[in-house]
Amino acid sequence: MSWRSILEAEHRLVQEVSEAADAECAHIELTGRVRGDLVDAILGFFRYFTEGLHDPKEDGLLFARCRKRGMTEQDEPLEQLLGEHEWVAGRLDTLQRELYDLAPGDRDGALRFAAGLREFVEVVRCHMDVEETQFFDLAEHYLTADDRARLTEEFESVHYDEVEEGVQAYWQDLAHRIFLAEKPAPASSPA
C-alpha cells in the first residue's frame, strides 16, 4: 500500500467513528442525556487512534519529508493542517473534561456537550477533506520519486507493525462497534 492509501484507509475509520459521534449528538439532542461509556469510547478512539497512530504518521513522516523538500509551515494547506492537529488535541482534552464533569440529568450541559462534539467532528471531517483533495496532491508535487518510494516503505513498515501487533485490528473493531452501537435498531414488523 502506498503512503497515501494507508492514510486514506485510516480516514475511513475516522469517518465511521465521526458518523457514530453525529448519531450520539442526535441522541443527546433528543433525550438530553449523554451515554457516557459510548462517548468515552468515541473520544478514546479519536485520542488513541487518530492522535496516537494516524497523526504521527502525517507529522513525523509525510509533513517532515515535505519540509525537507522546501514546504514551509506557512504554506497552505500545511499551516492549516498543523493548526488543526493542535486544535483537535486541545479540544479532545476539553471534551474529555466536560464529559467527566457532566452531572447526571444536566440537560443543558448535555446539549452544550453535543454542540462541542459536533464542532469537533466537523473540524476533523474538514481536515480529512483538505488532506485528500488538496494536500496529498501538493505533497506529491514536492516529493521526488525516491521520496515517495521511501515514504511508502516507512508507512508500510509502521502499518505492518500495527497489523502484526494487533493494534490495527483493535482500532478497526472498536470503530465498527462504536458505529454499530449508534445505528438505530431495525423496526420490528407487525405480526
C-alpha positions as CSV (number, residue, x, y, z in Angstrom):
1,M,0.0,0.0,0.0
2,S,1.2,3.5,-0.7
3,W,1.6,6.1,2.0
4,R,-1.5,7.8,0.6
5,S,-3.7,4.7,0.5
6,I,-2.7,3.9,4.1
7,L,-3.7,7.4,5.3
8,E,-7.0,7.3,3.3
9,A,-7.8,3.9,4.7
10,E,-7.3,5.3,8.2
11,H,-9.5,8.2,7.3
12,R,-12.4,5.8,6.5
13,L,-12.2,4.5,10.1
14,V,-12.2,8.1,11.4
15,Q,-15.2,8.8,9.2
16,E,-17.0,5.8,10.6
17,V,-16.5,7.0,14.2
18,S,-17.4,10.5,13.1
19,E,-20.7,9.3,11.9
20,A,-21.3,7.5,15.2
21,A,-20.4,10.7,17.0
22,D,-23.0,12.5,14.9
23,A,-25.6,9.9,15.8
24,E,-24.7,10.3,19.5
25,C,-25.2,14.0,19.2
26,A,-28.6,13.5,17.7
27,H,-29.4,11.1,20.6
28,I,-28.3,13.7,23.2
29,E,-30.3,16.4,21.5
30,L,-33.4,14.1,21.5
31,T,-33.1,12.8,25.1
32,G,-30.9,15.4,26.9
33,R,-28.7,12.5,28.1
34,V,-25.2,11.5,27.3
35,R,-24.3,7.8,27.1
36,G,-21.0,8.2,29.0
37,D,-19.5,4.9,28.1
38,L,-20.2,5.2,24.4
39,V,-19.0,8.8,24.3
40,D,-15.9,7.9,26.2
41,A,-15.2,5.2,23.6
42,I,-15.7,7.7,20.8
43,L,-13.3,10.2,22.4
44,G,-10.8,7.4,23.2
45,F,-10.8,6.4,19.5
46,F,-10.0,9.9,18.5
47,R,-7.3,10.2,21.1
48,Y,-5.5,6.9,20.7
49,F,-6.1,6.1,17.1
50,T,-6.3,9.5,15.4
51,E,-3.8,11.3,17.7
52,G,-1.7,8.3,18.7
53,L,-1.3,6.4,15.4
54,H,-2.6,8.4,12.5
55,D,-1.4,11.9,13.1
56,P,2.2,10.9,14.0
57,K,2.5,9.3,10.5
58,E,1.4,12.6,9.0
59,D,3.5,14.8,11.3
60,G,6.6,12.6,11.6
61,L,6.8,11.1,8.2
62,L,4.8,12.9,5.5
63,F,5.0,16.5,6.7
64,A,8.6,16.1,7.7
65,R,9.5,14.8,4.2
66,C,7.6,17.7,2.6
67,R,9.5,20.2,4.8
68,K,12.8,18.6,3.7
69,R,11.8,19.4,0.1
70,G,11.1,23.0,0.8
71,M,7.5,23.2,2.0
72,T,7.2,25.6,5.0
73,E,4.8,25.6,7.8
74,Q,3.4,28.9,6.4
75,D,2.5,27.1,3.1
76,E,-1.2,26.4,2.8
77,P,-2.7,24.0,3.5
78,L,0.2,22.7,5.7
79,E,-0.2,25.6,8.1
80,Q,-4.0,24.8,8.4
81,L,-3.4,21.1,8.9
82,L,-0.8,21.7,11.6
83,G,-3.1,24.1,13.4
84,E,-5.9,21.7,13.2
85,H,-3.8,18.9,14.7
86,E,-3.1,21.2,17.6
87,W,-6.7,22.3,18.0
88,V,-8.0,18.7,17.9
89,A,-5.7,17.7,20.7
90,G,-6.7,20.6,22.9
91,R,-10.4,20.1,22.1
92,L,-10.2,16.4,22.9
93,D,-8.9,17.4,26.4
94,T,-11.7,19.8,26.8
95,L,-14.4,17.3,25.7
96,Q,-13.0,14.6,28.0
97,R,-13.1,17.0,31.0
98,E,-16.6,18.1,30.1
99,L,-17.8,14.5,29.8
100,Y,-16.3,13.6,33.3
101,D,-17.7,16.8,34.8
102,L,-21.2,16.4,33.3
103,A,-23.7,15.9,36.1
104,P,-26.4,13.3,35.6
105,G,-29.7,14.9,34.5
106,D,-28.0,18.1,33.3
107,R,-29.9,18.5,30.1
108,D,-28.3,22.0,29.3
109,G,-24.8,20.6,29.9
110,A,-25.6,17.6,27.7
111,L,-26.7,19.9,24.9
112,R,-23.6,22.1,25.2
113,F,-21.5,18.9,25.1
114,A,-23.3,17.7,22.0
115,A,-22.7,21.1,20.3
116,G,-19.0,20.9,21.2
117,L,-18.7,17.3,19.9
118,R,-20.4,18.3,16.7
119,E,-17.9,21.1,16.2
120,F,-15.1,18.8,16.8
121,V,-16.3,16.2,14.3
122,E,-16.8,18.9,11.7
123,V,-13.2,20.1,12.0
124,V,-12.0,16.5,11.8
125,R,-14.0,16.0,8.6
126,C,-12.8,19.2,7.1
127,H,-9.3,18.3,7.9
128,M,-9.5,14.9,6.2
129,D,-11.2,16.5,3.2
130,V,-8.4,19.1,2.8
131,E,-5.8,16.4,3.1
132,E,-7.4,14.2,0.5
133,T,-8.5,16.9,-2.0
134,Q,-5.5,19.3,-1.7
135,F,-2.6,18.4,0.5
136,F,-1.8,14.9,-0.7
137,D,-1.6,16.1,-4.3
138,L,0.5,19.1,-3.2
139,A,2.8,16.7,-1.3
140,E,3.2,14.5,-4.4
141,H,4.4,17.7,-6.2
142,Y,7.0,18.5,-3.6
143,L,8.3,14.9,-3.2
144,T,10.7,13.2,-5.5
145,A,10.1,9.7,-6.9
146,D,12.7,8.5,-4.3
147,D,10.9,10.4,-1.5
148,R,7.6,8.8,-2.5
149,A,9.2,5.3,-2.6
150,R,10.9,5.8,0.8
151,L,7.8,7.3,2.4
152,T,5.7,4.4,1.2
153,E,8.3,2.0,2.7
154,E,8.2,3.9,6.0
155,F,4.4,3.9,6.1
156,E,4.3,0.2,5.2
157,S,6.8,-0.6,7.9
158,V,4.7,1.2,10.6
159,H,1.5,-0.2,9.1
160,Y,2.9,-3.8,9.1
161,D,4.0,-3.4,12.8
162,E,0.5,-2.1,13.7
163,V,-1.1,-5.1,11.9
164,E,1.3,-7.7,13.3
165,E,0.8,-6.4,16.9
166,G,-3.0,-6.4,16.5
167,V,-3.2,-2.6,17.0
168,Q,-4.9,-2.0,13.7
169,A,-7.4,-4.8,14.2
170,Y,-8.2,-3.5,17.7
171,W,-9.0,0.0,16.4
172,Q,-10.9,-1.3,13.4
173,D,-13.0,-3.5,15.7
174,L,-13.6,-0.6,18.1
175,A,-14.6,1.8,15.2
176,H,-17.1,-0.8,13.9
177,R,-18.5,-1.5,17.4
178,I,-19.0,2.2,18.0
179,F,-20.6,2.7,14.7
180,L,-23.0,-0.3,15.2
181,A,-23.8,0.9,18.7
182,E,-25.2,4.1,17.2
183,K,-27.1,2.5,14.4
184,P,-30.8,2.5,15.1
185,A,-32.3,-0.8,15.8
186,P,-34.4,-2.1,12.9
187,A,-38.1,-1.5,13.3
188,S,-40.0,-4.7,14.1
189,S,-42.5,-5.7,11.6
190,P,-46.1,-6.2,12.7
191,A,-47.0,-9.8,13.4
